[in-house]
Amino acid sequence: MVAVATGTPGLVWAFVAVWVLTLVFLTRLLLRWSRRHLTGDERPRPDQGEIR
């Protein structure tokens, strides 16, 4: 980690900010996916439509 090793506060805070935003995004994505699959509220895919 060059930013952490140099001790430059701006680079450290930028790294932390990007890391936190990534964790928040992944957590929200995981929660959305798990709610959809655990409640059975999954939207049908276009290729799984009824055959008439």
mmCIF entry with sequence, helices, sheets and N, C-alpha, C, O atoms, coordinates in Angstrom:
data_MODEL
# 
_entry.id   MODEL 
# 
_entity.id                         1 
_entity.type                       polymer 
_entity.pdbx_number_of_molecules   1 
# 
_entity_poly.entity_id                      1 
_entity_poly.type                           'polypeptide(L)' 
_entity_poly.nstd_linkage                   no 
_entity_poly.nstd_monomer                   no 
_entity_poly.pdbx_seq_one_letter_code       MVAVATGTPGLVWAFVAVWVLTLVFLTRLLLRWSRRHLTGDERPRPDQGEIR 
_entity_poly.pdbx_seq_one_letter_code_can   MVAVATGTPGLVWAFVAVWVLTLVFLTRLLLRWSRRHLTGDERPRPDQGEIR 
_entity_poly.pdbx_strand_id                 A 
# 
loop_
_entity_poly_seq.entity_id 
_entity_poly_seq.num 
_entity_poly_seq.mon_id 
_entity_poly_seq.hetero 
1 1  MET n 
1 2  VAL n 
1 3  ALA n 
1 4  VAL n 
1 5  ALA n 
1 6  THR n 
1 7  GLY n 
1 8  THR n 
1 9  PRO n 
1 10 GLY n 
1 11 LEU n 
1 12 VAL n 
1 13 TRP n 
1 14 ALA n 
1 15 PHE n 
1 16 VAL n 
1 17 ALA n 
1 18 VAL n 
1 19 TRP n 
1 20 VAL n 
1 21 LEU n 
1 22 THR n 
1 23 LEU n 
1 24 VAL n 
1 25 PHE n 
1 26 LEU n 
1 27 THR n 
1 28 ARG n 
1 29 LEU n 
1 30 LEU n 
1 31 LEU n 
1 32 ARG n 
1 33 TRP n 
1 34 SER n 
1 35 ARG n 
1 36 ARG n 
1 37 HIS n 
1 38 LEU n 
1 39 THR n 
1 40 GLY n 
1 41 ASP n 
1 42 GLU n 
1 43 ARG n 
1 44 PRO n 
1 45 ARG n 
1 46 PRO n 
1 47 ASP n 
1 48 GLN n 
1 49 GLY n 
1 50 GLU n 
1 51 ILE n 
1 52 ARG n 
# 
_struct_asym.id          A 
_struct_asym.entity_id   1 
# 
loop_
_struct_conf.conf_type_id 
_struct_conf.id 
_struct_conf.pdbx_PDB_helix_id 
_struct_conf.beg_label_comp_id 
_struct_conf.beg_label_asym_id 
_struct_conf.beg_label_seq_id 
_struct_conf.pdbx_beg_PDB_ins_code 
_struct_conf.end_label_comp_id 
_struct_conf.end_label_asym_id 
_struct_conf.end_label_seq_id 
_struct_conf.pdbx_end_PDB_ins_code 
_struct_conf.beg_auth_comp_id 
_struct_conf.beg_auth_asym_id 
_struct_conf.beg_auth_seq_id 
_struct_conf.end_auth_comp_id 
_struct_conf.end_auth_asym_id 
_struct_conf.end_auth_seq_id 
_struct_conf.pdbx_PDB_helix_class 
_struct_conf.details 
_struct_conf.pdbx_PDB_helix_length 
HELX_P HELX_P1 AA1 VAL A 2  ? THR A 6  ? VAL A 2  THR A 6  1 ? 5  
HELX_P HELX_P2 AA2 PRO A 9  ? LEU A 38 ? PRO A 9  LEU A 38 1 ? 30 
HELX_P HELX_P3 AA3 PRO A 46 ? GLN A 48 ? PRO A 46 GLN A 48 5 ? 3  
# 
_struct_conf_type.id          HELX_P 
_struct_conf_type.criteria    ? 
_struct_conf_type.reference   ? 
# 
loop_
_atom_site.group_PDB 
_atom_site.id 
_atom_site.type_symbol 
_atom_site.label_atom_id 
_atom_site.label_alt_id 
_atom_site.label_comp_id 
_atom_site.label_asym_id 
_atom_site.label_entity_id 
_atom_site.label_seq_id 
_atom_site.pdbx_PDB_ins_code 
_atom_site.Cartn_x 
_atom_site.Cartn_y 
_atom_site.Cartn_z 
_atom_site.occupancy 
_atom_site.B_iso_or_equiv 
_atom_site.pdbx_formal_charge 
_atom_site.auth_seq_id 
_atom_site.auth_comp_id 
_atom_site.auth_asym_id 
_atom_site.auth_atom_id 
_atom_site.pdbx_PDB_model_num 
ATOM 1   N N  . MET A 1 1  ? 0.824   -1.167  0.000   1.00 0.00 ? 1  MET A N  1 
ATOM 2   C CA . MET A 1 1  ? 0.000   0.000   0.000   1.00 0.00 ? 1  MET A CA 1 
ATOM 3   C C  . MET A 1 1  ? 0.878   1.244   0.000   1.00 0.00 ? 1  MET A C  1 
ATOM 4   O O  . MET A 1 1  ? 1.420   1.633   1.034   1.00 0.00 ? 1  MET A O  1 
ATOM 5   N N  . VAL A 1 2  ? 1.007   1.835   -1.119  1.00 0.00 ? 2  VAL A N  1 
ATOM 6   C CA . VAL A 1 2  ? 1.865   3.008   -1.236  1.00 0.00 ? 2  VAL A CA 1 
ATOM 7   C C  . VAL A 1 2  ? 1.283   4.170   -0.459  1.00 0.00 ? 2  VAL A C  1 
ATOM 8   O O  . VAL A 1 2  ? 2.015   4.907   0.202   1.00 0.00 ? 2  VAL A O  1 
ATOM 9   N N  . ALA A 1 3  ? -0.059  4.344   -0.534  1.00 0.00 ? 3  ALA A N  1 
ATOM 10  C CA . ALA A 1 3  ? -0.687  5.481   0.145   1.00 0.00 ? 3  ALA A CA 1 
ATOM 11  C C  . ALA A 1 3  ? -0.506  5.398   1.655   1.00 0.00 ? 3  ALA A C  1 
ATOM 12  O O  . ALA A 1 3  ? -0.240  6.408   2.305   1.00 0.00 ? 3  ALA A O  1 
ATOM 13  N N  . VAL A 1 4  ? -0.646  4.222   2.204   1.00 0.00 ? 4  VAL A N  1 
ATOM 14  C CA . VAL A 1 4  ? -0.504  4.052   3.644   1.00 0.00 ? 4  VAL A CA 1 
ATOM 15  C C  . VAL A 1 4  ? 0.967   4.134   4.052   1.00 0.00 ? 4  VAL A C  1 
ATOM 16  O O  . VAL A 1 4  ? 1.286   4.671   5.113   1.00 0.00 ? 4  VAL A O  1 
ATOM 17  N N  . ALA A 1 5  ? 1.851   3.612   3.228   1.00 0.00 ? 5  ALA A N  1 
ATOM 18  C CA . ALA A 1 5  ? 3.272   3.593   3.561   1.00 0.00 ? 5  ALA A CA 1 
ATOM 19  C C  . ALA A 1 5  ? 3.878   4.996   3.549   1.00 0.00 ? 5  ALA A C  1 
ATOM 20  O O  . ALA A 1 5  ? 4.774   5.283   4.343   1.00 0.00 ? 5  ALA A O  1 
ATOM 21  N N  . THR A 1 6  ? 3.408   5.868   2.667   1.00 0.00 ? 6  THR A N  1 
ATOM 22  C CA . THR A 1 6  ? 3.989   7.207   2.585   1.00 0.00 ? 6  THR A CA 1 
ATOM 23  C C  . THR A 1 6  ? 3.481   8.110   3.695   1.00 0.00 ? 6  THR A C  1 
ATOM 24  O O  . THR A 1 6  ? 4.153   9.070   4.073   1.00 0.00 ? 6  THR A O  1 
ATOM 25  N N  . GLY A 1 7  ? 2.290   7.806   4.223   1.00 0.00 ? 7  GLY A N  1 
ATOM 26  C CA . GLY A 1 7  ? 1.757   8.613   5.298   1.00 0.00 ? 7  GLY A CA 1 
ATOM 27  C C  . GLY A 1 7  ? 1.109   9.899   4.824   1.00 0.00 ? 7  GLY A C  1 
ATOM 28  O O  . GLY A 1 7  ? 0.831   10.775  5.644   1.00 0.00 ? 7  GLY A O  1 
ATOM 29  N N  . THR A 1 8  ? 0.862   10.043  3.549   1.00 0.00 ? 8  THR A N  1 
ATOM 30  C CA . THR A 1 8  ? 0.207   11.230  3.018   1.00 0.00 ? 8  THR A CA 1 
ATOM 31  C C  . THR A 1 8  ? -1.263  11.182  3.404   1.00 0.00 ? 8  THR A C  1 
ATOM 32  O O  . THR A 1 8  ? -1.985  10.287  2.962   1.00 0.00 ? 8  THR A O  1 
ATOM 33  N N  . PRO A 1 9  ? -1.720  12.123  4.216   1.00 0.00 ? 9  PRO A N  1 
ATOM 34  C CA . PRO A 1 9  ? -3.095  12.065  4.727   1.00 0.00 ? 9  PRO A CA 1 
ATOM 35  C C  . PRO A 1 9  ? -4.163  12.066  3.627   1.00 0.00 ? 9  PRO A C  1 
ATOM 36  O O  . PRO A 1 9  ? -5.170  11.369  3.749   1.00 0.00 ? 9  PRO A O  1 
ATOM 37  N N  . GLY A 1 10 ? -3.959  12.824  2.580   1.00 0.00 ? 10 GLY A N  1 
ATOM 38  C CA . GLY A 1 10 ? -4.948  12.875  1.502   1.00 0.00 ? 10 GLY A CA 1 
ATOM 39  C C  . GLY A 1 10 ? -5.121  11.538  0.820   1.00 0.00 ? 10 GLY A C  1 
ATOM 40  O O  . GLY A 1 10 ? -6.246  11.125  0.537   1.00 0.00 ? 10 GLY A O  1 
ATOM 41  N N  . LEU A 1 11 ? -4.025  10.860  0.554   1.00 0.00 ? 11 LEU A N  1 
ATOM 42  C CA . LEU A 1 11 ? -4.104  9.557   -0.099  1.00 0.00 ? 11 LEU A CA 1 
ATOM 43  C C  . LEU A 1 11 ? -4.713  8.513   0.825   1.00 0.00 ? 11 LEU A C  1 
ATOM 44  O O  . LEU A 1 11 ? -5.473  7.652   0.380   1.00 0.00 ? 11 LEU A O  1 
ATOM 45  N N  . VAL A 1 12 ? -4.385  8.587   2.098   1.00 0.00 ? 12 VAL A N  1 
ATOM 46  C CA . VAL A 1 12 ? -4.933  7.636   3.060   1.00 0.00 ? 12 VAL A CA 1 
ATOM 47  C C  . VAL A 1 12 ? -6.444  7.812   3.140   1.00 0.00 ? 12 VAL A C  1 
ATOM 48  O O  . VAL A 1 12 ? -7.185  6.831   3.084   1.00 0.00 ? 12 VAL A O  1 
ATOM 49  N N  . TRP A 1 13 ? -6.907  9.055   3.271   1.00 0.00 ? 13 TRP A N  1 
ATOM 50  C CA . TRP A 1 13 ? -8.348  9.297   3.375   1.00 0.00 ? 13 TRP A CA 1 
ATOM 51  C C  . TRP A 1 13 ? -9.077  8.929   2.091   1.00 0.00 ? 13 TRP A C  1 
ATOM 52  O O  . TRP A 1 13 ? -10.208 8.445   2.144   1.00 0.00 ? 13 TRP A O  1 
ATOM 53  N N  . ALA A 1 14 ? -8.451  9.150   0.939   1.00 0.00 ? 14 ALA A N  1 
ATOM 54  C CA . ALA A 1 14 ? -9.076  8.754   -0.325  1.00 0.00 ? 14 ALA A CA 1 
ATOM 55  C C  . ALA A 1 14 ? -9.214  7.231   -0.397  1.00 0.00 ? 14 ALA A C  1 
ATOM 56  O O  . ALA A 1 14 ? -10.245 6.717   -0.830  1.00 0.00 ? 14 ALA A O  1 
ATOM 57  N N  . PHE A 1 15 ? -8.185  6.524   0.025   1.00 0.00 ? 15 PHE A N  1 
ATOM 58  C CA . PHE A 1 15 ? -8.230  5.065   0.039   1.00 0.00 ? 15 PHE A CA 1 
ATOM 59  C C  . PHE A 1 15 ? -9.319  4.572   0.980   1.00 0.00 ? 15 PHE A C  1 
ATOM 60  O O  . PHE A 1 15 ? -10.084 3.674   0.628   1.00 0.00 ? 15 PHE A O  1 
ATOM 61  N N  . VAL A 1 16 ? -9.395  5.149   2.168   1.00 0.00 ? 16 VAL A N  1 
ATOM 62  C CA . VAL A 1 16 ? -10.411 4.757   3.149   1.00 0.00 ? 16 VAL A CA 1 
ATOM 63  C C  . VAL A 1 16 ? -11.808 5.042   2.598   1.00 0.00 ? 16 VAL A C  1 
ATOM 64  O O  . VAL A 1 16 ? -12.710 4.216   2.742   1.00 0.00 ? 16 VAL A O  1 
ATOM 65  N N  . ALA A 1 17 ? -11.990 6.192   1.977   1.00 0.00 ? 17 ALA A N  1 
ATOM 66  C CA . ALA A 1 17 ? -13.306 6.553   1.448   1.00 0.00 ? 17 ALA A CA 1 
ATOM 67  C C  . ALA A 1 17 ? -13.753 5.572   0.370   1.00 0.00 ? 17 ALA A C  1 
ATOM 68  O O  . ALA A 1 17 ? -14.904 5.135   0.369   1.00 0.00 ? 17 ALA A O  1 
ATOM 69  N N  . VAL A 1 18 ? -12.860 5.227   -0.539  1.00 0.00 ? 18 VAL A N  1 
ATOM 70  C CA . VAL A 1 18 ? -13.208 4.285   -1.606  1.00 0.00 ? 18 VAL A CA 1 
ATOM 71  C C  . VAL A 1 18 ? -13.499 2.912   -1.015  1.00 0.00 ? 18 VAL A C  1 
ATOM 72  O O  . VAL A 1 18 ? -14.430 2.237   -1.453  1.00 0.00 ? 18 VAL A O  1 
ATOM 73  N N  . TRP A 1 19 ? -12.722 2.497   -0.038  1.00 0.00 ? 19 TRP A N  1 
ATOM 74  C CA . TRP A 1 19 ? -12.919 1.193   0.597   1.00 0.00 ? 19 TRP A CA 1 
ATOM 75  C C  . TRP A 1 19 ? -14.272 1.138   1.305   1.00 0.00 ? 19 TRP A C  1 
ATOM 76  O O  . TRP A 1 19 ? -14.986 0.143   1.184   1.00 0.00 ? 19 TRP A O  1 
ATOM 77  N N  . VAL A 1 20 ? -14.633 2.184   2.037   1.00 0.00 ? 20 VAL A N  1 
ATOM 78  C CA . VAL A 1 20 ? -15.906 2.221   2.753   1.00 0.00 ? 20 VAL A CA 1 
ATOM 79  C C  . VAL A 1 20 ? -17.070 2.232   1.764   1.00 0.00 ? 20 VAL A C  1 
ATOM 80  O O  . VAL A 1 20 ? -18.055 1.522   1.965   1.00 0.00 ? 20 VAL A O  1 
ATOM 81  N N  . LEU A 1 21 ? -16.971 3.019   0.713   1.00 0.00 ? 21 LEU A N  1 
ATOM 82  C CA . LEU A 1 21 ? -18.034 3.048   -0.291  1.00 0.00 ? 21 LEU A CA 1 
ATOM 83  C C  . LEU A 1 21 ? -18.210 1.682   -0.953  1.00 0.00 ? 21 LEU A C  1 
ATOM 84  O O  . LEU A 1 21 ? -19.333 1.267   -1.237  1.00 0.00 ? 21 LEU A O  1 
ATOM 85  N N  . THR A 1 22 ? -17.106 0.990   -1.197  1.00 0.00 ? 22 THR A N  1 
ATOM 86  C CA . THR A 1 22 ? -17.187 -0.348  -1.781  1.00 0.00 ? 22 THR A CA 1 
ATOM 87  C C  . THR A 1 22 ? -17.883 -1.311  -0.826  1.00 0.00 ? 22 THR A C  1 
ATOM 88  O O  . THR A 1 22 ? -18.729 -2.097  -1.254  1.00 0.00 ? 22 THR A O  1 
ATOM 89  N N  . LEU A 1 23 ? -17.542 -1.261  0.453   1.00 0.00 ? 23 LEU A N  1 
ATOM 90  C CA . LEU A 1 23 ? -18.186 -2.134  1.435   1.00 0.00 ? 23 LEU A CA 1 
ATOM 91  C C  . LEU A 1 23 ? -19.676 -1.837  1.551   1.00 0.00 ? 23 LEU A C  1 
ATOM 92  O O  . LEU A 1 23 ? -20.485 -2.760  1.645   1.00 0.00 ? 23 LEU A O  1 
ATOM 93  N N  . VAL A 1 24 ? -20.044 -0.568  1.545   1.00 0.00 ? 24 VAL A N  1 
ATOM 94  C CA . VAL A 1 24 ? -21.456 -0.195  1.635   1.00 0.00 ? 24 VAL A CA 1 
ATOM 95  C C  . VAL A 1 24 ? -22.211 -0.705  0.412   1.00 0.00 ? 24 VAL A C  1 
ATOM 96  O O  . VAL A 1 24 ? -23.305 -1.255  0.539   1.00 0.00 ? 24 VAL A O  1 
ATOM 97  N N  . PHE A 1 25 ? -21.632 -0.523  -0.767  1.00 0.00 ? 25 PHE A N  1 
ATOM 98  C CA . PHE A 1 25 ? -22.274 -0.984  -1.998  1.00 0.00 ? 25 PHE A CA 1 
ATOM 99  C C  . PHE A 1 25 ? -22.456 -2.499  -1.989  1.00 0.00 ? 25 PHE A C  1 
ATOM 100 O O  . PHE A 1 25 ? -23.531 -2.994  -2.326  1.00 0.00 ? 25 PHE A O  1 
ATOM 101 N N  . LEU A 1 26 ? -21.425 -3.230  -1.609  1.00 0.00 ? 26 LEU A N  1 
ATOM 102 C CA . LEU A 1 26 ? -21.516 -4.691  -1.596  1.00 0.00 ? 26 LEU A CA 1 
ATOM 103 C C  . LEU A 1 26 ? -22.507 -5.179  -0.546  1.00 0.00 ? 26 LEU A C  1 
ATOM 104 O O  . LEU A 1 26 ? -23.213 -6.163  -0.768  1.00 0.00 ? 26 LEU A O  1 
ATOM 105 N N  . THR A 1 27 ? -22.564 -4.496  0.602   1.00 0.00 ? 27 THR A N  1 
ATOM 106 C CA . THR A 1 27 ? -23.524 -4.884  1.637   1.00 0.00 ? 27 THR A CA 1 
ATOM 107 C C  . THR A 1 27 ? -24.952 -4.672  1.159   1.00 0.00 ? 27 THR A C  1 
ATOM 108 O O  . THR A 1 27 ? -25.808 -5.533  1.364   1.00 0.00 ? 27 THR A O  1 
ATOM 109 N N  . ARG A 1 28 ? -25.218 -3.533  0.522   1.00 0.00 ? 28 ARG A N  1 
ATOM 110 C CA . ARG A 1 28 ? -26.562 -3.277  -0.001  1.00 0.00 ? 28 ARG A CA 1 
ATOM 111 C C  . ARG A 1 28 ? -26.933 -4.277  -1.090  1.00 0.00 ? 28 ARG A C  1 
ATOM 112 O O  . ARG A 1 28 ? -28.076 -4.728  -1.163  1.00 0.00 ? 28 ARG A O  1 
ATOM 113 N N  . LEU A 1 29 ? -25.973 -4.618  -1.930  1.00 0.00 ? 29 LEU A N  1 
ATOM 114 C CA . LEU A 1 29 ? -26.224 -5.588  -2.986  1.00 0.00 ? 29 LEU A CA 1 
ATOM 115 C C  . LEU A 1 29 ? -26.542 -6.962  -2.390  1.00 0.00 ? 29 LEU A C  1 
ATOM 116 O O  . LEU A 1 29 ? -27.458 -7.641  -2.853  1.00 0.00 ? 29 LEU A O  1 
ATOM 117 N N  . LEU A 1 30 ? -25.792 -7.368  -1.372  1.00 0.00 ? 30 LEU A N  1 
ATOM 118 C CA . LEU A 1 30 ? -26.033 -8.641  -0.715  1.00 0.00 ? 30 LEU A CA 1 
ATOM 119 C C  . LEU A 1 30 ? -27.396 -8.662  -0.018  1.00 0.00 ? 30 LEU A C  1 
ATOM 120 O O  . LEU A 1 30 ? -28.113 -9.660  -0.094  1.00 0.00 ? 30 LEU A O  1 
ATOM 121 N N  . LEU A 1 31 ? -27.752 -7.582  0.652   1.00 0.00 ? 31 LEU A N  1 
ATOM 122 C CA . LEU A 1 31 ? -29.051 -7.516  1.316   1.00 0.00 ? 31 LEU A CA 1 
ATOM 123 C C  . LEU A 1 31 ? -30.197 -7.584  0.316   1.00 0.00 ? 31 LEU A C  1 
ATOM 124 O O  . LEU A 1 31 ? -31.186 -8.278  0.549   1.00 0.00 ? 31 LEU A O  1 
ATOM 125 N N  . ARG A 1 32 ? -30.068 -6.876  -0.783  1.00 0.00 ? 32 ARG A N  1 
ATOM 126 C CA . ARG A 1 32 ? -31.115 -6.900  -1.809  1.00 0.00 ? 32 ARG A CA 1 
ATOM 127 C C  . ARG A 1 32 ? -31.259 -8.300  -2.386  1.00 0.00 ? 32 ARG A C  1 
ATOM 128 O O  . ARG A 1 32 ? -32.374 -8.791  -2.564  1.00 0.00 ? 32 ARG A O  1 
ATOM 129 N N  . TRP A 1 33 ? -30.134 -8.942  -2.679  1.00 0.00 ? 33 TRP A N  1 
ATOM 130 C CA . TRP A 1 33 ? -30.169 -10.284 -3.254  1.00 0.00 ? 33 TRP A CA 1 
ATOM 131 C C  . TRP A 1 33 ? -30.775 -11.280 -2.265  1.00 0.00 ? 33 TRP A C  1 
ATOM 132 O O  . TRP A 1 33 ? -31.614 -12.098 -2.640  1.00 0.00 ? 33 TRP A O  1 
ATOM 133 N N  . SER A 1 34 ? -30.346 -11.208 -0.993  1.00 0.00 ? 34 SER A N  1 
ATOM 134 C CA . SER A 1 34 ? -30.836 -12.183 -0.021  1.00 0.00 ? 34 SER A CA 1 
ATOM 135 C C  . SER A 1 34 ? -32.318 -11.986 0.265   1.00 0.00 ? 34 SER A C  1 
ATOM 136 O O  . SER A 1 34 ? -33.043 -12.971 0.409   1.00 0.00 ? 34 SER A O  1 
ATOM 137 N N  . ARG A 1 35 ? -32.789 -10.750 0.353   1.00 0.00 ? 35 ARG A N  1 
ATOM 138 C CA . ARG A 1 35 ? -34.223 -10.512 0.572   1.00 0.00 ? 35 ARG A CA 1 
ATOM 139 C C  . ARG A 1 35 ? -35.048 -11.068 -0.583  1.00 0.00 ? 35 ARG A C  1 
ATOM 140 O O  . ARG A 1 35 ? -36.095 -11.683 -0.378  1.00 0.00 ? 35 ARG A O  1 
ATOM 141 N N  . ARG A 1 36 ? -34.565 -10.843 -1.781  1.00 0.00 ? 36 ARG A N  1 
ATOM 142 C CA . ARG A 1 36 ? -35.313 -11.296 -2.956  1.00 0.00 ? 36 ARG A CA 1 
ATOM 143 C C  . ARG A 1 36 ? -35.389 -12.815 -3.005  1.00 0.00 ? 36 ARG A C  1 
ATOM 144 O O  . ARG A 1 36 ? -36.430 -13.368 -3.360  1.00 0.00 ? 36 ARG A O  1 
ATOM 145 N N  . HIS A 1 37 ? -34.312 -13.490 -2.657  1.00 0.00 ? 37 HIS A N  1 
ATOM 146 C CA . HIS A 1 37 ? -34.281 -14.945 -2.754  1.00 0.00 ? 37 HIS A CA 1 
ATOM 147 C C  . HIS A 1 37 ? -34.900 -15.639 -1.540  1.00 0.00 ? 37 HIS A C  1 
ATOM 148 O O  . HIS A 1 37 ? -35.464 -16.725 -1.673  1.00 0.00 ? 37 HIS A O  1 
ATOM 149 N N  . LEU A 1 38 ? -34.801 -15.028 -0.370  1.00 0.00 ? 38 LEU A N  1 
ATOM 150 C CA . LEU A 1 38 ? -35.365 -15.654 0.819   1.00 0.00 ? 38 LEU A CA 1 
ATOM 151 C C  . LEU A 1 38 ? -36.878 -15.490 0.889   1.00 0.00 ? 38 LEU A C  1 
ATOM 152 O O  . LEU A 1 38 ? -37.562 -16.359 1.430   1.00 0.00 ? 38 LEU A O  1 
ATOM 153 N N  . THR A 1 39 ? -37.414 -14.397 0.356   1.00 0.00 ? 39 THR A N  1 
ATOM 154 C CA . THR A 1 39 ? -38.857 -14.174 0.400   1.00 0.00 ? 39 THR A CA 1 
ATOM 155 C C  . THR A 1 39 ? -39.557 -14.749 -0.825  1.00 0.00 ? 39 THR A C  1 
ATOM 156 O O  . THR A 1 39 ? -40.787 -14.775 -0.861  1.00 0.00 ? 39 THR A O  1 
ATOM 157 N N  . GLY A 1 40 ? -38.829 -15.201 -1.809  1.00 0.00 ? 40 GLY A N  1 
ATOM 158 C CA . GLY A 1 40 ? -39.440 -15.737 -3.019  1.00 0.00 ? 40 GLY A CA 1 
ATOM 159 C C  . GLY A 1 40 ? -40.018 -14.647 -3.900  1.00 0.00 ? 40 GLY A C  1 
ATOM 160 O O  . GLY A 1 40 ? -40.881 -14.910 -4.738  1.00 0.00 ? 40 GLY A O  1 
ATOM 161 N N  . ASP A 1 41 ? -39.551 -13.436 -3.714  1.00 0.00 ? 41 ASP A N  1 
ATOM 162 C CA . ASP A 1 41 ? -40.072 -12.290 -4.461  1.00 0.00 ? 41 ASP A CA 1 
ATOM 163 C C  . ASP A 1 41 ? -39.221 -12.026 -5.710  1.00 0.00 ? 41 ASP A C  1 
ATOM 164 O O  . ASP A 1 41 ? -38.992 -10.878 -6.090  1.00 0.00 ? 41 ASP A O  1 
ATOM 165 N N  . GLU A 1 42 ? -38.777 -13.074 -6.313  1.00 0.00 ? 42 GLU A N  1 
ATOM 166 C CA . GLU A 1 42 ? -37.901 -12.940 -7.476  1.00 0.00 ? 42 GLU A CA 1 
ATOM 167 C C  . GLU A 1 42 ? -38.731 -12.651 -8.726  1.00 0.00 ? 42 GLU A C  1 
ATOM 168 O O  . GLU A 1 42 ? -39.731 -13.316 -8.996  1.00 0.00 ? 42 GLU A O  1 
ATOM 169 N N  . ARG A 1 43 ? -38.299 -11.660 -9.465  1.00 0.00 ? 43 ARG A N  1 
ATOM 170 C CA . ARG A 1 43 ? -39.003 -11.328 -10.703 1.00 0.00 ? 43 ARG A CA 1 
ATOM 171 C C  . ARG A 1 43 ? -38.702 -12.386 -11.763 1.00 0.00 ? 43 ARG A C  1 
ATOM 172 O O  . ARG A 1 43 ? -37.564 -12.841 -11.872 1.00 0.00 ? 43 ARG A O  1 
ATOM 173 N N  . PRO A 1 44 ? -39.707 -12.781 -12.542 1.00 0.00 ? 44 PRO A N  1 
ATOM 174 C CA . PRO A 1 44 ? -39.433 -13.771 -13.590 1.00 0.00 ? 44 PRO A CA 1 
ATOM 175 C C  . PRO A 1 44 ? -38.550 -13.178 -14.680 1.00 0.00 ? 44 PRO A C  1 
ATOM 176 O O  . PRO A 1 44 ? -38.652 -11.998 -15.012 1.00 0.00 ? 44 PRO A O  1 
ATOM 177 N N  . ARG A 1 45 ? -37.704 -14.001 -15.213 1.00 0.00 ? 45 ARG A N  1 
ATOM 178 C CA . ARG A 1 45 ? -36.828 -13.563 -16.299 1.00 0.00 ? 45 ARG A CA 1 
ATOM 179 C C  . ARG A 1 45 ? -37.601 -13.622 -17.612 1.00 0.00 ? 45 ARG A C  1 
ATOM 180 O O  . ARG A 1 45 ? -38.568 -14.373 -17.737 1.00 0.00 ? 45 ARG A O  1 
ATOM 181 N N  . PRO A 1 46 ? -37.169 -12.824 -18.591 1.00 0.00 ? 46 PRO A N  1 
ATOM 182 C CA . PRO A 1 46 ? -37.868 -12.833 -19.868 1.00 0.00 ? 46 PRO A CA 1 
ATOM 183 C C  . PRO A 1 46 ? -37.861 -14.204 -20.559 1.00 0.00 ? 46 PRO A C  1 
ATOM 184 O O  . PRO A 1 46 ? -38.804 -14.539 -21.276 1.00 0.00 ? 46 PRO A O  1 
ATOM 185 N N  . ASP A 1 47 ? -36.811 -14.990 -20.347 1.00 0.00 ? 47 ASP A N  1 
ATOM 186 C CA . ASP A 1 47 ? -36.731 -16.300 -21.005 1.00 0.00 ? 47 ASP A CA 1 
ATOM 187 C C  . ASP A 1 47 ? -37.510 -17.376 -20.247 1.00 0.00 ? 47 ASP A C  1 
ATOM 188 O O  . ASP A 1 47 ? -37.570 -18.519 -20.701 1.00 0.00 ? 47 ASP A O  1 
ATOM 189 N N  . GLN A 1 48 ? -38.106 -17.035 -19.106 1.00 0.00 ? 48 GLN A N  1 
ATOM 190 C CA . GLN A 1 48 ? -38.878 -17.989 -18.319 1.00 0.00 ? 48 GLN A CA 1 
ATOM 191 C C  . GLN A 1 48 ? -40.380 -17.683 -18.386 1.00 0.00 ? 48 GLN A C  1 
ATOM 192 O O  . GLN A 1 48 ? -41.139 -18.087 -17.504 1.00 0.00 ? 48 GLN A O  1 
ATOM 193 N N  . GLY A 1 49 ? -40.790 -16.990 -19.404 1.00 0.00 ? 49 GLY A N  1 
ATOM 194 C CA . GLY A 1 49 ? -42.193 -16.632 -19.537 1.00 0.00 ? 49 GLY A CA 1 
ATOM 195 C C  . GLY A 1 49 ? -43.037 -17.843 -19.899 1.00 0.00 ? 49 GLY A C  1 
ATOM 196 O O  . GLY A 1 49 ? -42.525 -18.913 -20.228 1.00 0.00 ? 49 GLY A O  1 
ATOM 197 N N  . GLU A 1 50 ? -44.353 -17.639 -19.827 1.00 0.00 ? 50 GLU A N  1 
ATOM 198 C CA . GLU A 1 50 ? -45.263 -18.737 -20.171 1.00 0.00 ? 50 GLU A CA 1 
ATOM 199 C C  . GLU A 1 50 ? -45.218 -19.028 -21.664 1.00 0.00 ? 50 GLU A C  1 
ATOM 200 O O  . GLU A 1 50 ? -45.142 -18.113 -22.484 1.00 0.00 ? 50 GLU A O  1 
ATOM 201 N N  . ILE A 1 51 ? -45.266 -20.297 -22.003 1.00 0.00 ? 51 ILE A N  1 
ATOM 202 C CA . ILE A 1 51 ? -45.283 -20.711 -23.412 1.00 0.00 ? 51 ILE A CA 1 
ATOM 203 C C  . ILE A 1 51 ? -46.739 -20.872 -23.827 1.00 0.00 ? 51 ILE A C  1 
ATOM 204 O O  . ILE A 1 51 ? -47.486 -21.648 -23.232 1.00 0.00 ? 51 ILE A O  1 
ATOM 205 N N  . ARG A 1 52 ? -47.126 -20.133 -24.848 1.00 0.00 ? 52 ARG A N  1 
ATOM 206 C CA . ARG A 1 52 ? -48.526 -20.205 -25.307 1.00 0.00 ? 52 ARG A CA 1 
ATOM 207 C C  . ARG A 1 52 ? -48.586 -20.709 -26.713 1.00 0.00 ? 52 ARG A C  1 
ATOM 208 O O  . ARG A 1 52 ? -49.673 -20.839 -27.276 1.00 0.00 ? 52 ARG A O  1 
# 
